[in-house]
Amino acid sequence: MVRAAAAGDIAGVRESQERIMRLSTTLYGLCDTDASFLKAIKCSLSLKGICSGFLAWPYRQCDEAETAKIKAALETLEGYGYR
């Protein structure tokens, strides 16, 4: 998005914003806590092998059911070109 904006590519900025919103609305609310988006992002990154899903206290990482939901959501997003 930043590169598109710097280049004055309004269509590219809109496309990037749509992708960001699809990702965030898909992941938001998959976990049942105040930090659901944070947990979902950490779990997603863990599933992709980028980092661990560990969260510092007072939060806890996703349980098996939450991880399964996030994995299914990521598989759906891959159909939209997310990797």
Residue frames as qw, qx, qy, qz and C-alpha x, y, z in Angstrom:
[[0.000, 0.886, 0.464, 0.000, 0.00, 0.00, 0.00],
 [0.319, -0.784, 0.097, 0.524, 2.81, 2.40, 0.89],
 [0.389, -0.151, 0.590, 0.691, 4.58, 1.82, -2.43],
 [0.195, 0.598, 0.683, 0.371, 1.34, 2.30, -4.35],
 [0.133, -0.924, -0.301, 0.194, 0.61, 5.52, -2.47],
 [0.379, -0.620, 0.281, 0.627, 4.13, 6.85, -3.01],
 [0.306, 0.038, 0.684, 0.661, 3.77, 6.12, -6.73],
 [0.348, 0.230, -0.004, -0.909, 0.39, 7.86, -6.86],
 [0.301, -0.060, -0.877, -0.371, -1.29, 4.56, -7.76],
 [0.501, -0.149, 0.293, -0.801, -4.77, 5.15, -6.36],
 [0.863, 0.035, -0.328, -0.382, -6.13, 1.88, -7.77],
 [0.621, 0.196, -0.691, 0.314, -3.25, 0.01, -6.13],
 [0.093, -0.220, 0.564, -0.791, -3.94, 1.73, -2.80],
 [0.713, -0.082, 0.050, -0.695, -7.62, 0.76, -3.01],
 [0.840, 0.113, -0.517, -0.117, -6.73, -2.84, -3.87],
 [0.388, 0.221, -0.711, 0.543, -4.31, -3.01, -0.94],
 [0.338, -0.187, 0.409, -0.827, -6.90, -1.53, 1.41],
 [0.829, -0.022, -0.194, -0.524, -9.49, -4.09, 0.27],
 [0.736, 0.153, -0.641, 0.156, -7.02, -6.93, 0.90],
 [0.120, 0.228, -0.636, 0.727, -6.18, -5.57, 4.37],
 [0.553, -0.130, 0.220, -0.793, -9.87, -5.23, 5.24],
 [0.859, 0.033, -0.405, -0.311, -10.67, -8.74, 3.99],
 [0.563, 0.175, -0.703, 0.397, -7.85, -10.15, 6.12],
 [0.043, -0.174, 0.561, -0.808, -8.77, -8.21, 9.25],
 [0.664, -0.092, 0.067, -0.739, -12.52, -8.82, 9.02],
 [0.821, 0.071, -0.547, -0.148, -11.89, -12.53, 8.42],
 [0.536, 0.104, -0.684, 0.484, -9.58, -12.90, 11.43],
 [0.184, -0.281, 0.366, -0.868, -11.30, -10.49, 13.81],
 [0.701, -0.174, 0.184, -0.666, -13.55, -12.32, 16.23],
 [0.772, 0.149, -0.605, -0.125, -12.33, -15.86, 15.58],
 [0.449, -0.021, -0.725, 0.522, -11.01, -16.02, 19.13],
 [0.408, -0.724, -0.498, -0.248, -13.24, -15.33, 22.12],
 [0.533, -0.486, -0.287, 0.630, -11.36, -12.64, 24.06],
 [0.029, 0.933, 0.072, -0.352, -10.72, -8.91, 24.16],
 [0.137, -0.661, 0.574, 0.463, -7.47, -9.55, 22.29],
 [0.824, 0.290, 0.482, -0.066, -9.06, -11.75, 19.61],
 [0.595, 0.796, -0.111, -0.001, -7.42, -9.96, 16.67],
 [0.074, -0.766, 0.633, -0.076, -3.99, -10.05, 18.31],
 [0.666, -0.192, 0.714, -0.096, -4.39, -13.75, 19.08],
 [0.803, 0.500, 0.317, -0.068, -5.56, -14.48, 15.53],
 [0.397, 0.857, -0.330, 0.011, -2.64, -12.58, 13.97],
 [0.262, -0.619, 0.735, -0.089, -0.08, -14.34, 16.18],
 [0.753, 0.044, 0.647, -0.111, -1.67, -17.72, 15.48],
 [0.714, 0.690, 0.089, -0.084, -1.77, -16.99, 11.74],
 [0.209, 0.828, -0.519, 0.036, 1.90, -16.04, 11.72],
 [0.497, -0.396, 0.762, -0.124, 2.70, -19.18, 13.69],
 [0.821, 0.304, 0.469, -0.117, 0.81, -21.37, 11.21],
 [0.611, 0.784, -0.103, 0.033, 2.85, -19.75, 8.43],
 [0.875, -0.063, -0.101, 0.470, 6.10, -20.49, 10.30],
 [0.248, 0.764, -0.071, 0.592, 6.96, -16.82, 10.81],
 [0.082, -0.471, 0.565, -0.673, 6.90, -16.70, 14.62],
 [0.148, -0.187, -0.934, 0.268, 5.47, -18.53, 17.59],
 [0.315, -0.612, -0.517, -0.508, 1.87, -18.12, 18.66],
 [0.485, -0.374, -0.557, 0.561, 2.96, -17.28, 22.21],
 [0.089, -0.795, -0.157, -0.580, 1.41, -14.19, 23.80],
 [0.230, 0.218, -0.586, 0.746, 2.72, -12.45, 26.89],
 [0.206, -0.515, -0.751, 0.357, 0.69, -12.41, 30.09],
 [0.511, 0.015, 0.676, -0.531, -2.19, -11.70, 30.65],
 [0.724, 0.371, -0.221, -0.537, -3.09, -13.17, 27.27],
 [0.666, -0.167, 0.725, 0.057, -2.94, -16.80, 26.19],
 [0.095, 0.276, -0.715, -0.635, -2.25, -18.28, 22.81],
 [0.703, 0.068, -0.260, -0.658, -5.01, -19.89, 20.76],
 [0.637, -0.153, 0.725, -0.214, -6.33, -23.25, 21.82],
 [0.324, 0.004, 0.866, 0.381, -6.85, -26.12, 19.37],
 [0.311, 0.682, 0.661, -0.045, -10.39, -25.08, 18.42],
 [0.092, 0.905, -0.006, -0.414, -9.36, -21.47, 17.76],
 [0.230, -0.491, 0.668, 0.510, -6.32, -22.63, 15.80],
 [0.384, 0.280, 0.845, 0.245, -8.53, -24.85, 13.64],
 [0.259, 0.852, 0.415, -0.189, -10.85, -21.91, 12.89],
 [0.036, -0.839, 0.289, 0.460, -7.91, -19.69, 11.97],
 [0.353, -0.217, 0.800, 0.433, -6.35, -22.39, 9.79],
 [0.379, 0.547, 0.737, 0.120, -9.66, -22.77, 7.91],
 [0.145, 0.928, 0.164, -0.301, -9.93, -18.98, 7.51],
 [0.188, -0.659, 0.524, 0.507, -6.38, -18.79, 6.13],
 [0.405, 0.098, 0.838, 0.352, -7.15, -21.54, 3.63],
 [0.307, 0.789, 0.530, -0.044, -10.17, -19.52, 2.46],
 [0.015, -0.911, 0.116, 0.396, -8.04, -16.38, 2.18],
 [0.424, -0.321, 0.673, 0.514, -5.48, -18.23, 0.06],
 [0.436, 0.536, 0.687, 0.223, -8.20, -18.41, -2.58],
 [0.138, 0.972, 0.176, -0.066, -8.01, -14.61, -2.70],
 [0.595, 0.657, -0.221, 0.406, -4.26, -14.64, -3.23],
 [0.399, -0.795, 0.381, -0.251, -3.07, -14.42, 0.38],
 [0.786, 0.254, -0.538, 0.169, -0.02, -16.54, 1.12]]
